[in-house]
Amino acid sequence: MEKQYKTITEASGPIVVVENVAGVKYEELVDVKMQNGALKRGRVLEITDKHAVVQMFEDTRDMNLEGSTATFLGKTMEVGVSPEMLGRIFNGAGEPKDDGPDIIPEKKLDINGAPINPFSRDFPTDFIQTGISSIDGMNTLVRGQKLPVFSGAGLPHNELTAQIARQSKVVSFDDDGNLHESDSKFAVVFGAMGITFEEAEFFINEFKETGAIEKAVMYLNLANDPVVERITLPRIALTTAEYLAFEKGMHVLVILTDMTNYCEALREVSAARKEIPGRRGYPGYLYTDLATLYERAGRIKGKEGSVTQIPILTMPEDDKTHPIPDLTGYITEGQIMVSRELHKKNLYPAIDVLPSLSRLMQGVAGKITREDHANVKDQMFAAYAQGKEARELAIILGEAALSDTDKKYVEFANRFETEFMAQSKDEDRSLVDTLTIGWKLLSILPKSELKRVKEEFIEKYGTIER
């Protein structure tokens, strides 16, 4: 039931305060009619016994408080969903942004969704192949997982994001170690917040030229679009993903970039509400707010589909202790670290495998994937760490101070970066290719150093003659 009020007493940035309201609900939609007849929409952000704080989706600078009215619509923000959304591009409010026809929704869903009942959650166990060795081989992405990418300004996270979006697929291995692509339907929901026009064009062109757009739903919010859209966009994207996954049985990969822009929008709205700031000016409820997004990833028992999340965030000043990456790391199941040091060496995708982590990898590596995967990963991880130490020692003491074994480790570290970690932006490596490269590199080391690999795997897969 709609309720109209002429008691707007304050307008500050995206915030409007309406006094003496009754029967209003949290998240309820509001239409504000300006004195000139223009209509602007918002949603209820806070309710007290005296007033309602409304978050507007547009600017309020030209608002005349005395001549404006607020109509509370009695419903929350919804998005119309349909399988026809695949292959389409939308703005941050869920409206078509391309030249295609309007979507005829199959149903309308509340964008705030609902958390998955912990009893109904199924443990993520299936392997998603991204075609990128640093992820597939060393920090495996699991279907139903939330695995963020921590990057920095100027690093190639946009190229990495586009490559993951177009190459990702669910695969499996048979008893003989042969790889098979799953018959399951796979889709990507891509949400970009606060990006520039050039970045938006890059993503659109990448998706269209490679044909990835056919299995994707794109939501784009540009830097000059309303700030509040950045807060609604990830919720609309996740609602779309949940519909495709749990009602249409698809495996959906949700990519959200850039979560830093999302958190900046939260901080801007919080400042307009005159809230007491928390760490570095961000609202004290930042952790809770991020959790409402990240925890919408997962699998549900008895349902074929799944929602997997890869949030991308640029760490301010490359500081991983900053509140945004810090809180994200607490909520999610690992992180992929993009390294400025590797980027300076012209290595793409510049993923540093040592500080990166996939907490769910142990459930699939060597169990769902090929049997030698876990052993090869552990051995390469240890060898690369030792090789980097030996390389730093050689810089200080000179190469002559290294033993023959240390020199082998230095050679391994150098070739690991140039042959395993580095790959072209259009190279789609299967996990079999990744493991083959891994075994080739391990052959550099003496067999006595391969303490983390079972003898039977060396005989079966290795190229080691020692």
Protein Blocks (a to p, Z undefined) as FASTA:
>chain_A
ZZddfkbfbdehjbccdehiehiaehiacddddfkopacddddfbdcfkbccdddfbdfk
lpcfklpccddehiacdddddfklgopacdfkopafbfbdcdddfbdcdfklpaddfklp
ccdfbdcdehiaklmmmmccdehiacdddddehiaklmmmmmmmmmgccddddfkopacd
dfbdcddddddehiafklmmmmmmmmmmnommmmcccddddfkbcfklmmmmmmmmmmmm
mmmmmmnopacddddddfklmmmmmmmmmmmnopacdeehiafklmmmmmmmmmmgccde
hiabdcddddddddehhiakbmklmmmmmmmgcdddddfklmmnopaehiafklgccfkl
mmmgoplmcfklmmmmmmmmmmmmmmmmmmmmmmmnopklpcfklmmmmmmmmmmmmmmm
pccfkbccdfklmmmmmmmmmmmpcfklmmmbcfklmmmmmccfZZ
